[in-house]
């Protein structure tokens, strides 16, 4: 009797696991980002410009350890980007043009 119960429990466990794996799959590619999504716009600053902004901000604001991280970016005019940055103790906004010239750094 215990062997039958064990087999049924194992079968139910395997079935439940299989259903949870299938339920977790989402193959739809038509979903648009929701408001507040991390990447709600398609155009962001190139990575090298974001990192340059972070480096210059660490220097200008004398951030201890230099740990300034870009958290988001967006176009700012036709040839520049706004890069939002975070660091231990604060946040800042850096505006940088396409050539890598930092136009402004403002603590928030």
MDTraj code that builds the backbone (N, CA, C; nanometers):
import mdtraj as md
import numpy as np

residues = "UNK UNK UNK UNK UNK UNK UNK UNK UNK UNK UNK UNK UNK UNK UNK UNK UNK UNK UNK UNK UNK UNK UNK UNK UNK UNK UNK UNK UNK UNK UNK UNK UNK UNK UNK UNK UNK UNK UNK UNK UNK UNK UNK UNK UNK UNK UNK UNK UNK UNK UNK UNK UNK UNK UNK UNK UNK UNK UNK UNK UNK UNK UNK UNK UNK UNK UNK UNK UNK UNK UNK UNK UNK UNK UNK UNK UNK UNK UNK UNK UNK UNK UNK UNK UNK UNK UNK UNK UNK UNK UNK UNK UNK UNK UNK UNK UNK UNK UNK UNK UNK UNK UNK UNK UNK UNK UNK UNK".split()
xyz = np.array([
    [0.0821, -0.1191, 0.0000],
    [0.0000, 0.0000, 0.0000],
    [0.0868, 0.1259, 0.0000],
    [0.1920, 0.1310, 0.0811],
    [0.2796, 0.2473, 0.0860],
    [0.3510, 0.2700, -0.0464],
    [0.3805, 0.1601, -0.1167],
    [0.4482, 0.1712, -0.2467],
    [0.3574, 0.2402, -0.3480],
    [0.2296, 0.2115, -0.3459],
    [0.1342, 0.2740, -0.4370],
    [0.1222, 0.4231, -0.4058],
    [0.1144, 0.4578, -0.2773],
    [0.1044, 0.5978, -0.2372],
    [0.2304, 0.6722, -0.2784],
    [0.3471, 0.6115, -0.2614],
    [0.4739, 0.6739, -0.3003],
    [0.4793, 0.6991, -0.4492],
    [0.4341, 0.6020, -0.5283],
    [0.4342, 0.6193, -0.6739],
    [0.3400, 0.7317, -0.7161],
    [0.2216, 0.7368, -0.6523],
    [0.1264, 0.8422, -0.6864],
    [0.1815, 0.9796, -0.6493],
    [0.2442, 0.9887, -0.5327],
    [0.3035, 1.1161, -0.4908],
    [0.4140, 1.1587, -0.5875],
    [0.4979, 1.0642, -0.6287],
    [0.6061, 1.0947, -0.7220],
    [0.5492, 1.1385, -0.8566],
    [0.4441, 1.0717, -0.9022],
    [0.3816, 1.1073, -1.0296],
    [0.3185, 1.2466, -1.0222],
    [0.2510, 1.2762, -0.9129],
    [0.1899, 1.4080, -0.8967],
    [0.2961, 1.5174, -0.8876],
    [0.4040, 1.4894, -0.8180],
    [0.5129, 1.5851, -0.8056],
    [0.5750, 1.6138, -0.9429],
    [0.5992, 1.5090, -1.0204],
    [0.6564, 1.5260, -1.1542],
    [0.5606, 1.6039, -1.2445],
    [0.4316, 1.5755, -1.2367],
    [0.3334, 1.6459, -1.3184],
    [0.3271, 1.7928, -1.2793],
    [0.3278, 1.8199, -1.1505],
    [0.3245, 1.9588, -1.1031],
    [0.4471, 2.0358, -1.1468],
    [0.5625, 1.9719, -1.1393],
    [0.6862, 2.0359, -1.1828],
    [0.6816, 2.0654, -1.3325],
    [0.6334, 1.9710, -1.4088],
    [0.6221, 1.9913, -1.5535],
    [0.5282, 2.1057, -1.5881],
    [0.4155, 2.1140, -1.5192],
    [0.3213, 2.2229, -1.5442],
    [0.3801, 2.3581, -1.5052],
    [0.4541, 2.3637, -1.3963],
    [0.5112, 2.4918, -1.3549],
    [0.6169, 2.5390, -1.4532],
    [0.6920, 2.4471, -1.5127],
    [0.7914, 2.4852, -1.6129],
    [0.7224, 2.5390, -1.7373],
    [0.6187, 2.4713, -1.7834],
    [0.5457, 2.5147, -1.9024],
    [0.4746, 2.6468, -1.8753],
    [0.4182, 2.6630, -1.7581],
    [0.3471, 2.7870, -1.7255],
    [0.4417, 2.9053, -1.7202],
    [0.5677, 2.8807, -1.6883],
    [0.6652, 2.9891, -1.6804],
    [0.7161, 3.0349, -1.8150],
    [0.6895, 2.9619, -1.9209],
    [0.7363, 2.9982, -2.0543],
    [0.6453, 3.1034, -2.1147],
    [0.7056, 3.2023, -2.1779],
    [0.6282, 3.3052, -2.2459],
    [0.6982, 3.3316, -2.3785],
    [0.6356, 3.2898, -2.4850],
    [0.6989, 3.3041, -2.6163],
    [0.6458, 3.4227, -2.6945],
    [0.5586, 3.5013, -2.6347],
    [0.5027, 3.6162, -2.7045],
    [0.6083, 3.7243, -2.7217],
    [0.6248, 3.7731, -2.8437],
    [0.7217, 3.8801, -2.8686],
    [0.6530, 4.0125, -2.8994],
    [0.5220, 4.0167, -2.8844],
    [0.4461, 4.1376, -2.9162],
    [0.4279, 4.2291, -2.7962],
    [0.4868, 4.1955, -2.6826],
    [0.4638, 4.2744, -2.5633],
    [0.5478, 4.4006, -2.5650],
    [0.4843, 4.5135, -2.5426],
    [0.5536, 4.6418, -2.5317],
    [0.5905, 4.6638, -2.3865],
    [0.7002, 4.7342, -2.3612],
    [0.7362, 4.7620, -2.2225],
    [0.6266, 4.8434, -2.1536],
    [0.6062, 4.8153, -2.0272],
    [0.5065, 4.8900, -1.9521],
    [0.5687, 5.0182, -1.8986],
    [0.4856, 5.1127, -1.8633],
    [0.5352, 5.2372, -1.8047],
    [0.6114, 5.2042, -1.6778],
    [0.7244, 5.2678, -1.6600],
    [0.8053, 5.2418, -1.5433],
    [0.9027, 5.1274, -1.5630],
    [0.8990, 5.0645, -1.6803],
    [0.9937, 4.9575, -1.7074],
    [1.1334, 5.0164, -1.7128],
    [1.2320, 4.9368, -1.6806],
    [1.3689, 4.9852, -1.6771],
    [1.4081, 5.0430, -1.8117],
    [1.3691, 4.9787, -1.9188],
    [1.4053, 5.0258, -2.0513],
    [1.2779, 5.0558, -2.1286],
    [1.2173, 5.1715, -2.1009],
    [1.0914, 5.2027, -2.1660],
    [1.1105, 5.2795, -2.2965],
    [1.2328, 5.3255, -2.3241],
    [1.2559, 5.3889, -2.4534],
    [1.3652, 5.3125, -2.5252],
    [1.3601, 5.3148, -2.6551],
    [1.4561, 5.2385, -2.7325],
    [1.5903, 5.3066, -2.7474],
    [1.5992, 5.4366, -2.7251],
    [1.7235, 5.5067, -2.7498],
    [1.7912, 5.5453, -2.6188],
    [1.9078, 5.4895, -2.5968],
    [1.9872, 5.5210, -2.4786],
    [2.1259, 5.5649, -2.5228],
    [2.1982, 5.6249, -2.4311],
    [2.3355, 5.6661, -2.4616],
    [2.4225, 5.5424, -2.4805],
    [2.5189, 5.5481, -2.5720],
    [2.6118, 5.4363, -2.5869],
    [2.6848, 5.4097, -2.4541],
    [2.7197, 5.2867, -2.4307],
    [2.7820, 5.2458, -2.3053],
    [2.9069, 5.3258, -2.2738],
    [2.9911, 5.3505, -2.3737],
    [3.1153, 5.4234, -2.3460],
    [3.0880, 5.5649, -2.2964],
    [2.9829, 5.6294, -2.3473],
    [2.9482, 5.7639, -2.3010],
    [2.8904, 5.7601, -2.1595],
    [2.8129, 5.6577, -2.1281],
    [2.7592, 5.6433, -1.9929],
    [2.8731, 5.6261, -1.8927],
    [2.9703, 5.5423, -1.9275],
    [3.0829, 5.5183, -1.8368],
    [3.1718, 5.6409, -1.8239],
    [3.1879, 5.7159, -1.9317],
    [3.2657, 5.8390, -1.9258],
    [3.1973, 5.9393, -1.8336],
    [3.0659, 5.9505, -1.8425],
    [2.9900, 6.0377, -1.7524],
    [3.0108, 5.9945, -1.6067],
    [3.0051, 5.8653, -1.5822],
    [3.0229, 5.8148, -1.4457],
    [3.1615, 5.8506, -1.3926],
    [3.2625, 5.8332, -1.4760],
    [3.4003, 5.8628, -1.4353],
    [3.4197, 6.0113, -1.4063],
    [3.3712, 6.0962, -1.4953],
    [3.3851, 6.2411, -1.4775],
    [3.3065, 6.2895, -1.3551],
    [3.1907, 6.2283, -1.3310],
    [3.1105, 6.2648, -1.2145],
    [3.1834, 6.2272, -1.0856],
    [3.2437, 6.1093, -1.0834],
    [3.3202, 6.0665, -0.9658],
    [3.4327, 6.1647, -0.9367],
    [3.4999, 6.2109, -1.0414],
    [3.6089, 6.3078, -1.0244],
    [3.5555, 6.4416, -0.9737],
    [3.4559, 6.4955, -1.0423],
    [3.4071, 6.6299, -1.0106],
    [3.3423, 6.6375, -0.8727],
    [3.2649, 6.5345, -0.8381],
    [3.1953, 6.5369, -0.7090],
    [3.2771, 6.4717, -0.5979],
    [3.3988, 6.4271, -0.6309],
    [3.4889, 6.3648, -0.5337],
    [3.4196, 6.2515, -0.4572],
    [3.3607, 6.1583, -0.5335],
    [3.2893, 6.0454, -0.4748],
    [3.3919, 5.9473, -0.4188],
    [3.3799, 5.9168, -0.2888],
    [3.4722, 5.8237, -0.2231],
    [3.4708, 5.6882, -0.2939],
    [3.5867, 5.6403, -0.3296],
    [3.5972, 5.5112, -0.3981],
    [3.5651, 5.5190, -0.5463],
    [3.5102, 5.6303, -0.5923],
    [3.4817, 5.6480, -0.7336],
    [3.3707, 5.5602, -0.7874],
    [3.2889, 5.5032, -0.6984],
    [3.1829, 5.4114, -0.7416],
    [3.0576, 5.4868, -0.7839],
    [3.0558, 5.5297, -0.9072],
    [2.9400, 5.5980, -0.9660],
    [2.8887, 5.5089, -1.0776],
    [2.7596, 5.4785, -1.0745],
    [2.7019, 5.3877, -1.1736],
    [2.5899, 5.4542, -1.2521],
    [2.5911, 5.4383, -1.3850],
    [2.4790, 5.4865, -1.4653],
    [2.3575, 5.3960, -1.4435],
    [2.2409, 5.4567, -1.4237],
    [2.1192, 5.3776, -1.4038],
    [2.0204, 5.3922, -1.5189],
    [2.0303, 5.5025, -1.5944],
    [1.9452, 5.5196, -1.7119],
    [2.0014, 5.6334, -1.7962],
    [1.9571, 5.6380, -1.9200],
    [1.9987, 5.7470, -2.0080],
    [1.8935, 5.7678, -2.1149],
    [1.8989, 5.8871, -2.1748],
    [1.8016, 5.9225, -2.2775],
    [1.8586, 6.0358, -2.3612],
    [1.8064, 6.0558, -2.4794],
    [1.8524, 6.1693, -2.5603],
    [1.8247, 6.3014, -2.4892],
    [1.9152, 6.3967, -2.5096],
    [1.8983, 6.5326, -2.4568],
    [1.9322, 6.6274, -2.5710],
    [1.8340, 6.6633, -2.6467],
    [1.8582, 6.7407, -2.7669],
    [1.8965, 6.6482, -2.8819],
    [1.9500, 6.7074, -2.9879],
    [1.9799, 6.6286, -3.1074],
    [2.1128, 6.5554, -3.1013],
    [2.2109, 6.6096, -3.0286],
    [2.3441, 6.5488, -3.0319],
    [2.4005, 6.5192, -2.8932],
    [2.3139, 6.5069, -2.7930],
    [2.3625, 6.4825, -2.6573],
    [2.2721, 6.3824, -2.5858],
    [2.3209, 6.3367, -2.4714],
    [2.2465, 6.2422, -2.3893],
    [2.2473, 6.2877, -2.2448],
    [2.1385, 6.2585, -2.1749],
    [2.1324, 6.2761, -2.0300],
    [2.1556, 6.1392, -1.9690],
    [2.2509, 6.1305, -1.8763],
    [2.2812, 6.0047, -1.8088],
    [2.2507, 6.0242, -1.6604],
    [2.1609, 5.9428, -1.6076],
    [2.1265, 5.9479, -1.4657],
    [2.2187, 5.8518, -1.3919],
    [2.2802, 5.9021, -1.2848],
    [2.3825, 5.8269, -1.2135],
    [2.3466, 5.8116, -1.0666],
    [2.3988, 5.7068, -1.0047],
    [2.3810, 5.6866, -0.8618],
    [2.5154, 5.6519, -0.8000],
    [2.5306, 5.6897, -0.6738],
    [2.6511, 5.6571, -0.5986],
    [2.6152, 5.6574, -0.4510],
    [2.7026, 5.6016, -0.3700],
    [2.6770, 5.5949, -0.2274],
    [2.6636, 5.7366, -0.1722],
    [2.5465, 5.7707, -0.1296],
    [2.5232, 5.9027, -0.0743],
    [2.4532, 5.9989, -0.1678],
    [2.4196, 5.9574, -0.2879],
    [2.3498, 6.0513, -0.3741],
    [2.3261, 6.0056, -0.5157],
    [2.2796, 6.1006, -0.5944],
    [2.2524, 6.0806, -0.7364],
    [2.2977, 6.2045, -0.8103],
    [2.3190, 6.1895, -0.9393],
    [2.3590, 6.3028, -1.0222],
    [2.3074, 6.2816, -1.1634],
    [2.3047, 6.3915, -1.2376],
    [2.2677, 6.3882, -1.3792],
    [2.3848, 6.4465, -1.4569],
    [2.4263, 6.3750, -1.5599],
    [2.5359, 6.4185, -1.6460],
    [2.4811, 6.4340, -1.7875],
    [2.5155, 6.5433, -1.8524],
    [2.4795, 6.5621, -1.9930],
    [2.6089, 6.5565, -2.0719],
    [2.6111, 6.4685, -2.1727],
    [2.7311, 6.4449, -2.2521],
    [2.6930, 6.4448, -2.3997],
    [2.7787, 6.5026, -2.4842],
    [2.7466, 6.5026, -2.6270],
    [2.8033, 6.3774, -2.6938],
    [2.7706, 6.3613, -2.8211],
    [2.8097, 6.2414, -2.8961],
    [2.9600, 6.2246, -2.9088],
    [3.0362, 6.3341, -2.8943],
    [3.1821, 6.3271, -2.9081],
    [3.2513, 6.2931, -2.7759],
    [3.1733, 6.2842, -2.6664],
    [3.2299, 6.2506, -2.5371],
    [3.2641, 6.3708, -2.4514],
    [3.2179, 6.4886, -2.4910],
    [3.2419, 6.6092, -2.4112],
    [3.1286, 6.6235, -2.3094],
    [3.1663, 6.6257, -2.1816],
    [3.0671, 6.6430, -2.0756],
    [3.0256, 6.7890, -2.0735],
    [2.8967, 6.8124, -2.0892],
    [2.8427, 6.9478, -2.0906],
    [2.8055, 6.9964, -1.9520],
    [2.7571, 6.9061, -1.8674],
    [2.7219, 6.9451, -1.7297],
    [2.7119, 6.8230, -1.6408],
    [2.7367, 6.8453, -1.5112],
    [2.7185, 6.7450, -1.4075],
    [2.6448, 6.8145, -1.2934],
    [2.5292, 6.7605, -1.2562],
    [2.4485, 6.8230, -1.1516],
    [2.4084, 6.7189, -1.0475],
    [2.4464, 6.7431, -0.9202],
    [2.3958, 6.6549, -0.8136],
    [2.2438, 6.6696, -0.8031],
    [2.1765, 6.5633, -0.7681],
    [2.0303, 6.5675, -0.7555],
    [1.9943, 6.5617, -0.6081],
])
top = md.Topology()
chain = top.add_chain()
for i, resn in enumerate(residues, 1):
    res = top.add_residue(resn, chain, resSeq=i)
    for name in ("N", "CA", "C"):
        top.add_atom(name, md.element.get_by_symbol(name[0]), res)
traj = md.Trajectory(xyz[None], top)
